[in-house]
Amino acid sequence: MAAEVLVRRGHADLVPRWLDAYITRLDTLPSPTERITEANWQSALSEFGRIGDWVGYFTEQLREHPWRDVLAIWWPRLLPGIVAGATHGVIRVSHALRTLLAGDESAPALTELAHGLAWWAGRSTGVPGFAAPAGALGSAQALEAMWRIPIQQGKVADRFGQLGPEFSGSLAALRPAEDPEDARSRLTDLVTAATRKYLTHGHGSPVLLVHMATAPNAVLNAFPALPPELWAPSLDAAWAASAALVATYAPPVGAPRETLPVAPDTADPAVEVLGRAAENGDEHVIKFADTAVEVYARTGDPDVLAAALRVGLLLGG
């Protein structure tokens, strides 16, 4: 994922060094145990021990069918489990799709999509208390009004275990999308709001709160590869994932703005932010900077670039 960003953003020369550092953290892929089929796939969801089976399944599917057809079938099947691996499943799939959408349909690109889908399926995890949007709030308003769990301590499972009716009510307060284009607009607004929010609230969990912005951005960047009828449910799932991270990890009160970084005062601050992220080398810093620069290109808001700098500071930059 981070390597894809480095290449796309003009820092391909740093990829070998980044890979040398990252590869030591990887585990061996589990061996296949039982073939996954159309008849038994549901029982294999969330079974990370069967990731080898999932890789074999998606490799076979992408060899026999166009990747867009496979995606159209599996995106809605996997969407309810969007929290997979703290949303890394959907993020990895999205980075693979960016390569494919750019015209690279090579075997390595398809292999990466197969592994991304397999990881998402093997780690499939839903948002507790999911409720479809049925209110009147815009994305930024709903994010600001998000309820918080009483005790923001413990592991993800402990925190998600506190998500109940109050959280469902906050989820439902979002206005539902009227049509696919409205879903795109609403999701764009969510990415913008979540990126800004990291600046003041990211210290609550410097790594996990990165995903409140990068996960919905991953879904947004997947839209060109998806049938439009999947855009509204994708907004709903991305909103639930982002909101759950805010509810469980973002402190109710943010840090004072005057204590936080400001965007670089350079001719091209976006290039500066990307360069700093690339030199930092942390995968979350790199992916958040990529999202922040996209938001900056749309909005011109220097605070989203400041948020990217804060990620780097919080994660050892």
Buried (B, 14 or more C-beta within 10 A) or exposed (E): BBBBBBBBBEBEEBBEEBEEEEEEEEEEEBEBEEEBEEEEBEEBBBBBEBBBBBBBBBBEBBEEEEBBEBBBEBBBBBBBBBBBBBBBBBBBBBBBBBBBBEEEEEEEBBBBBBBBBBBBBBBBBBBBBBBBBEBEBBBBBBBEEBBBBEEBEEEBEEBBEBBEEBBBEBBBBBBBBEEBEBBBBBBBBBBBBBBBBBBBBBBBBBBBBBBBBBBBBBBBBBBEBBEEEBBBBBBBBBBBBBBBBBBBBBBEEBBEEEEBBBBBEEEEBBBBBBBBBBEBBBBBBBBBBBBBBBBBEEBEBBBBBBBBBBBBBBBEB
